[in-house]
Amino acid sequence: MKGLPLLFISLLSLGSVIGQVSYTIQEEMTKGSFIGNIAQDLGLETRRLTSGKARIYTRDSDEYIELNRERGVLLVKERIDREALCRRTTPCALHFQIILENPMEFYSVTVQITDINDNAPTFEEGEIKFKISESAVIGAKFVLERAVDLDVGINDLKSYKLNPTDNFALKLHNNADGNKNVEMVLQKPLDREKEEQISLVLTAVDGGEPQMSGTMLIVITVLDVNDNAPVFTQSTYKATVTENSPKGTVVATVSASDADQGTNGKITYSITNTLDDVRKVFKINRESGDVTLTGNIDFEESRNFQIHVRASDDGGLTDSCKLIVDVQDINDNKPEINIMSKSTVISEDAKLNTVVTMINIEDKDTGENGKVQCFISENVPFILKTSTTNFYSLVTDSELDRERLSECNITVTCSDEGEPSLSSSVTLTLQISDVNDNAPVFERSSYEAYIVENNTPGLSIFTVKARDADWNQNARVSYILEDSSVNGVPVSSYVSVSADSGVIHAVRSFDYEQIKDFHFRVKAQDGGSPPLSSNVTVKVMIQDQNDNPPQVLYPVQTGGSLVAEMVPRSADVGYLVTKVVAVDVDSGQNAWLSYKLQKATDRALFEVGLQNGEIRTIRQVTDKDAVKQRLTVIVEDNGQPSRSATVIVNVAVADSFPEVLSEFTDFTQDKEYNDNLTFYLVLALAVVSFLFITCLVVIISVKIYRWRQSRVMYHSNLPVIPYYPPRYSDTLGTGTLQHVYNYEVCRTTDSRKSDCKFGQAGSQNVLIMDPSSTGTMQRIQSERSILDEPDSPPEVRLI
């Protein structure tokens, strides 16, 4: 049965402790000997020991036991000597913990070491000498040195034998501490004349198997006449000494007396302890019996001492007593903080009560001096929980937020209850790792950006910025343009967003006359998994630029006819001749128009209203004024730089139509030329129309072919934006413009061309000259539609 371990298992339910296992083995087992299957006894699988990085934790620096993770067994790592490990302490046991991680657990294991009979009883001295008077009476006792056996239990010292026993017999006395005092008792009177010296052998025998023994030689010298032995005043003395007392401190004083006189009554004291540390710690004054300290006393090593003192006279008679010294504990040991297992990084989404560190506390003092309380620094999201005596677990107490606390320094302080109190502390640094729990946040709830029309494609318009409170990849923000449309067109054809910087670029050149503003949404998305995002609305407003010249609506200029206004010679000063009507499709000050008279046949006769374009007389018309007056009016806007248009106004100063007709007959000479020109123009228009229709048919055919090939057709649904200019009227009620001009301008975003329609005007005084006529004036009221070309010069039509 030697070397066979015994197993005891007890289950606990405290904190992180799962169970406790006990084994019993014999000392002196060879290295690698089997102790027990710890995995099976704890109900664990061997792979759990491997994945959990199972290891043995012990407070002592010496490790006698090793753990084989692959087999899940405990083995002897070093030879175990019970006597060196525990001395005479019983039972002798090794206590350690099995630590597991992921998750953190620990199990307490006790391995009890049983004694084998590997030590024989020994005497400190191989020979002892006595001087005994021949007058010693029968029954006189002589104290002998006790033998010491390092083994315990049945292997300890069992009995003594004395040989020969002619004059002396052996007597044993059992003490309360289990030890035996050995005395040699005189049974037969000594006769110095017969035997001056006697030699005896004292044998000490233990109770082990096999039985072992030790011997000591006793040499007795027979003396003459000393018939009184020393006698101690007490058989047992008691004293108390405080640990760490200085050397030289007197612990106690023993005293003995001898009735003899002279040298036979002179007493000397000695300490008879063997094989322990008493003689290293204490010494006795041979003359006075004072017991003093010669070494250091540590309560944690020895709590009491038993000192055996012998008193001897010069005649060889002795007596003995026992001095029991109790050591008093003082608070001289700080609590020791041992980190059993710890984590250095914890995720901010860790659950409550997650174990991050396991701590073992040990205070070598006893009583109140050994009671320890531990606490941690305030304002940290962790608490200390005690699982079993002197074992603590540091666990999470509240939710973690890396954005508020990325690194936590936790100071664990442990204090005992001694006077004065002693404490120890250790600081644990814990990094809190980031999870993607914060979405990017824009600096503003919405953005407005401005860009001037006719911009260069690719121009930077604005920059949106979002910040993410997370860290590293989780805080890396990318910007995405959300899908939407502007007037039926994808917003991506208007603007683009830089994914890294958030810079918004114009994809196309904007035209204020087509679109004045539009909005879209930009999404900011982080690089976490899964990603988080937020969005913001951006409104882009197009600013007008003076890129359109004024357009003259009246008087109508055509290429084949001449329109003239008639002014009677009786017209007064301020007479309203006509009114130049113009519009500008720009906005703001770019559309503010001013009218100026650029050229005139007689500048002293007419003026043009700067703001309203009204042409009025500035003096009385006379007979000397020419019938035919030609005025050139320039219309300018208020933009920078300004743009302008010119119109020619023909004015006939006459009281009757025949007079006017005679002035404009010079146009008849060009009639034949105009007829020929008209023929060629019609012919050219027919040729151009034929070519246009042919090209159109070819283009449509190609488009249909490509559509059949790619099945993709581009639809252009650009909306028509109508533009309705204000209504112009003659407000003075004089002259020839006593009517309202009604017209509309229709503009499209793709052709940049306008259709102008003039409505019928009531009581319109227009003089139209037809050279082929016989002089009869006709009032023509018509509705005409013209194609508005912004840059084309005005036309004057003569019929």
Summary of the structure (lengths in Angstrom):
residues: 799
radius of gyration: 62.9
end to end distance: 142.0
largest distance: 201.9
contacts: 2388
relative contact order: 0.06
helix: 12%
strand: 42%
